[in-house]
């Protein structure tokens, strides 16, 4: 169990949790969305700035566990500068990684979240900001929830 | 039941062997009894016994077996009512639990008695089950909805409550014991405030009945709700005790079989208590299991249960507070039960519970279904350890040691 815990809490995740990147509001965003996990009360807001087809800036604020915060932080770094299509592909690839459907060999630093797949209850934590980012790209604004039928 | 240990020795109050889940995993430290308790073998045996000897639909068949099921259900109600200090057993309505009990009151009594311009008062420490039904009732009829705040020590601000309970107040809904903080409220004091204006005093006893000798009749409340699964009984059974005059005057909650007296083409009359409020085939298995649970608790003695878990709660709070970066939330003027809520600087409760889980320690992390309270404390979540009769000083020590290593584990 402890080895699995070491795999979950890799040092890059602990570092990103303590010192998250792009952790601020964005005044000139083209879209934003809130992510809520009503089971634990965690919440995140993700801002995106799209120019043409390109995601030129991404930021987030919120409160949550180390997994959700580190995931949001590394997500902003990973999708910045990508096209919308590339960002959405990353979303799919990341989801496959944390649900154990892929080893994420091509995902660079995001690969650190591979340990999440051993803890099914934490998949929602890792995915929260990604859902919000996708919603912000798709609709410009909104709220997404980890619970499909939550209020 | 086997021989009981003494709390003073640091041992559990009851043998671990009485609880098959705990006996099957000797290293497990179960500290989430405020969410649900583990079940003793005698409860599981009673349920099995019912299904193997007496199962039929009660109140229906004229055959002997149906009579046995009816008797099992009826005698369970009497047994549970006696445990609760309720003389009139037919005023104990069996429900799925506290949540359904409170919804029954807010719906059946509330819709008939609360009008536009009336006021409903709840407290800041309510579980969502005693908050949302009243908030939504107020919204739907146009009543005022007011929240009595807490003092800095986590106790209810009784002076502010008294001011909020104005002459147009129809309901004062409050917890006997807070599930998130462990605060024990002055029930009689709150009832006195409600009675001054003729408001209904509704008490959520989900966290009290498993741990205290409650004596509902003597409290003077109009309605008192509880859950069986937090007091060694099975899930899906609980109840609400309501003053007889209120039950007789209010409309039914759900309609169907069992709750009717005569069904005409145009109108229907209701059955006598308690059946008027128990539509459909009842949860006989649950009632039988709950009766076995209260018999077990009485065998131990509720005074001993309360003393034991309070000793563990006080010890845990003291030892946790001594760890660097740990803040234990206040629980009223003096801690008097086994609920200990705390936060660890820099370590999110979700991460903490994951770290504890790796050492087979089960605690609750989250908002404890008390978001209005969490907002007022400016916290998204806390970690809660809750102790019961099967916990020991060794469990406290395991918890404290694991929490002590958590900040380092998270890179601080």
Interface residues (C-beta under 8 A of the other chain):
Chain A: X1 X2 X4 X5 X8 X9 X11 X14 X15 X17 X18 X39 X40 X41 X42 X43 X63 X64 X65 X66 X67 X69 X119 X122 X125
Chain B: X346 X348 X349 X350 X351 X354 X355 X358 X359 X365 X366 X367 X371 X374 X380 X381 X409 X410 X411 X412
